[in-house]
Amino acid sequence: MTDDFFAEFDAMFAELARRSRPGQFEPNADLYLSVDGSTMLVDVEIAGAEPADLRVMVEARRLYIVGRRYDRERDLRGSVLLKEIAYGDFAKKVHLPVPVAYDEATASYRDGILTIRLPVSERAALPQHRTEIRMTVRRVPA
C-alpha cells in the first residue's frame, strides 16, 4: 500500500509541476516556528476539502500534502461567469528548515485551514526514505 501511495504521489506531483492538466493546483501555505523553537506549524489553505481526502508525508526535510477538493454543487449554480477557485487534486511541498519528529506530528482542520504541528527533533537524524505520516486529520468544530 505504501508503494502505491508513493507512486500515486510522484505521478500527481510531477503532473502538477508541469501544470498540463486543469483541475490540479497548489494551495497556499504558511510555515511558523513557535516562540520557544520546539514546534513547527504549517497552515495550508484548503477550504472545501474533506479530512478523509488528505494525505501528509515527510521525506528528509520536505513535507508533502496531497488531497482533493470537490465542487459538489457546481451543477446547481448555473453558467460560470467567473472561475477563480480551483477544485480537483492538489499537492503542496513545503521545505522544513529543521529536522522534525514526524512520528509525533498532529493535524487538525478548521475553517478551511489544515494545521500540521511538527515537533522539532532533538536528534538530527532524518528519515532516509519517504515516510507517510500516520495521523487522523480531525475537523475542529467552529
C-alpha positions in Angstrom: 0.0 0.0 0.0 2.8 2.4 0.8 4.4 1.9 -2.6 1.1 2.6 -4.3 0.8 5.9 -2.3 4.4 7.0 -3.3 3.7 6.1 -6.9 0.4 8.0 -6.9 2.1 10.9 -5.1 5.0 11.0 -7.5 2.7 11.0 -10.5 0.4 13.7 -9.1 3.3 15.9 -8.1 5.1 15.5 -11.4 1.9 16.3 -13.3 1.2 19.3 -11.0 4.7 20.6 -11.7 4.0 20.5 -15.4 0.7 22.3 -14.9 -0.6 20.5 -18.0 -3.9 19.3 -16.7 -6.7 21.6 -15.4 -8.2 20.8 -12.0 -4.8 20.5 -10.2 -3.5 23.2 -8.0 -1.0 24.0 -5.3 -2.7 25.5 -2.2 -1.2 28.4 -0.2 0.7 27.6 3.0 2.3 29.4 5.9 5.2 28.0 8.0 5.9 29.1 11.5 8.4 28.2 14.2 6.9 28.5 17.7 8.3 31.2 20.0 10.2 28.6 22.1 11.5 26.9 19.0 10.1 23.5 19.9 7.4 23.2 17.2 6.9 24.0 13.5 3.4 24.8 12.4 2.3 24.5 8.8 -1.1 26.1 7.8 -2.4 25.0 4.4 -5.4 26.8 2.9 -7.7 24.1 1.5 -11.3 25.2 2.2 -13.8 22.7 1.0 -11.6 19.6 1.3 -12.7 16.6 3.3 -10.2 15.4 6.0 -10.5 11.9 4.7 -9.2 13.0 1.3 -6.0 14.5 2.8 -2.6 12.7 2.9 0.5 14.0 4.6 4.1 12.7 4.1 7.6 13.6 5.1 10.8 12.9 3.2 14.0 14.3 4.8 13.2 18.0 5.2 10.3 18.1 2.9 6.6 17.9 3.9 4.1 16.9 1.3 0.3 17.4 1.5 -1.9 15.9 -1.2 -5.6 15.7 -1.5 -8.7 16.6 -3.4 -11.3 19.4 -3.2 -14.7 18.8 -4.7 -17.2 21.3 -6.0 -20.3 19.3 -5.1 -22.8 22.0 -6.1 -21.3 23.1 -9.4 -24.3 21.9 -11.5 -26.8 23.6 -9.3 -25.3 27.1 -9.7 -25.9 27.7 -13.4 -23.5 29.1 -16.0 -20.0 30.0 -14.9 -19.2 33.7 -15.4 -16.0 33.9 -13.4 -13.9 30.9 -12.3 -11.0 31.6 -9.9 -11.5 28.9 -7.2 -9.5 25.7 -8.1 -11.1 22.3 -7.5 -9.7 18.8 -8.0 -6.5 17.2 -7.0 -3.8 19.3 -5.2 -0.3 18.8 -3.9 1.9 21.0 -1.8 5.6 20.6 -1.0 7.0 22.6 2.0 10.7 22.8 2.8 11.3 22.2 6.5 14.3 24.3 7.7 15.0 21.9 10.7 14.6 18.2 11.3 11.2 17.3 12.8 9.9 14.4 14.9 7.5 13.3 12.3 6.2 10.4 14.4 4.8 12.9 16.8 3.1 15.1 14.2 -0.6 16.0 14.6 -3.0 17.7 12.3 -6.4 19.5 12.6 -8.7 21.0 10.0 -10.8 24.1 10.9 -12.4 26.8 8.9 -10.7 25.6 5.7 -7.2 25.6 7.2 -5.2 22.4 7.7 -2.8 22.9 10.6 0.1 20.4 10.9 2.1 20.5 14.1 5.6 19.1 13.8 7.8 18.9 16.9 11.3 19.9 16.2 13.6 16.8 16.5 16.0 16.7 19.4 18.1 14.3 17.3 19.4 15.3 13.9 18.6 12.0 12.3 16.4 12.4 9.2 14.3 9.7 7.6 16.3 8.0 4.9 13.3 7.4 2.7 9.8 8.8 2.4 7.6 8.2 5.3 3.8 8.6 5.2 2.7 10.3 8.4 0.0 8.2 10.0 -2.3 10.7 11.5 -6.0 11.3 11.6 -7.0 14.8 10.4 -9.8 15.8 12.6 -12.3 18.5 11.8 -12.5 21.0 14.7 -16.0 22.5 15.3 -16.2 26.2 14.8 
